[in-house]
């Protein structure tokens, strides 16, 4: 069957239709075609978007309705089927389209190869530095490559600047329309690199499309802007997330979560606005405490978009993914690669100005050679959000792939590189705060699962995730804290702070981040081809079962507001500074100590579920329920039926949407 291509489409698009006709045709043997994997809502225009796919579902490519479709597979499952792909089609009529497996492999033939004219001009201290888009020398780096669309990357040193770089990602469609993404980076690990102040102007197809004066571009930051060319009309995509959830790329969320209007105006929570190198509604500094919408498994706004999928929510999600570039985590070697702790000489690489301290240098530490005092301090792994992962999955764009790679690598190179902490090239996260172990594992596992196959840092990230999961399992199986089975002692400042000192304090809500991240990595399963299924399960289960005991153990108080406390007293430190604690052997002892400081009448560490640690407790109870633990389901039901001062647990989850994971 030859597909109708619509009148008025240019000759090159007509050629592409013929090239892809076999891939888009129905089965010739008369049997029913495969059921659709998704139903995408698309407006008229060029649609290019990402899609995560379950194992075995797509042996070859995809087709969107009966439209000619190009599939650029980025990640494959071990059986060779597509795991993540970028899909492109020209949509002539707005509507809902089935996305189904194509019966034959995607056609490979002609390549769209036009490049628009584009340039970036930077004026620094009166001197002009210009980067022009030209066809890359050597082997081109294609992100999209086929008869409907191509996208090629060119990296230019503007005016031979020693450390600034301009990246052009030039996209060309078969009808001549296109898009240019411009990224300006100050990321090179070279001596003399520092923050730079400049005026910038961008010209595309002979027209000035962007200008900004007095930009202070801090070290290890990057920014992006995108521009349509030749009258490009891009389709608005409202994705069907069923295959994303089925593949475990993202969790399902409760459908009741809030849906506040979103706008990219004003100064935002950060006070810096939403323009280039701003921070939008991200909290400054990054290591600030208290409840923050970005510090859930995924940010509140990401969960809200995944449920409601409104255009304003999408724009807000994508913009904060772009503003992930504003933080000082982005380091490139001079060849454009990321520092890799598996590479000779980089096993003790540390992204911290203290790498230069004499003691650290004598221990083999290295680090960025630029001025680390002039970067947007990212804080630590304990407060690190996931900003670019979901924008990457939804859009399939190269910029976001780079962002998740930078942030995942920062989890490693931002951890103290000593042999007692990161253990150099082993890449352990154990030296971070407990919650930092969890959030770093999340970002590393997501990158190892969904960065494109062959991406330089992907295998390193996968190996380090497995190293950490195995280490955590070993710790969980061997650490003896008696019958209560607490974990991670000696990590809270309260241990040495009056009036709490003397007790060994632990934080189960911090540990919930570790348990969830392990569970998420297990569900992702294959990380750069390495099988992570089951790794870390002993640690996950031990943390989750401790939380279940706070709901079910007869020695623990029945008061709901004491089942998710701020801290638990796990034991006592002996006098004289000895660091071998005497752990409590009964839950009654833990409760008596926890709720007796500073006074039994007004214990400090009592917290209601709502507004505090009910969502974390819920995630652990959900894990226990899946494990088949007795009383987990009833404990979960009691938690969800709870209310404090008229605020129900469901109300709290709907408001703190990033925690409202459904399964």
Protein Blocks (a to p, Z undefined) as FASTA:
>chain_A
ZZdebehiafklmmmmmmmmmmmpccfklpacdddfbdcdddeddddddddddehklmmb
cdehjbccddddfbdcfkopafbdcdddddfbgcdddddddfbdcddddddfbdcddddd
ddeehiacdddddddehjdddfbgcfkbccddddddehhiakbccdddddddfkopacdd
dddddfbccehiacddddddddeehiafbdcehiacdehiacdddddeehiacddddddf
klmmmnomaccddfkbccdddddehjbjnonojbehiakjaccdfkbgcjdfklcfbdfk
lmmmmmnopaklmmmmmmmmmmmmmpcfbccdfkopacdfkbghilmgccdfklmpmklm
mnopacdfbdfklcccebiaklcccfklmmmmmnopaklmmmmmmmmmmmmmmpcfbfkl
nnpmnopaklpcfklmmmmmmmmmmmmmmgcehiaklmmmmmmmmmmmmmmmmmmmmmcg
bjnopahehiafklmgcfkgoiacddfklmmmmmmmmmmmmmnopgghiafehihklmmm
mmmmmmmmmmmmmkbcfbfklmmcfbdcfbdcdehhiacdcddfbfklmmmmmmmcfbfk
lcfkbccfehplmmmmmmmmmmmmmnopghklmmmmmmmmpceehiafklmmmmmmmlmc
fZZ
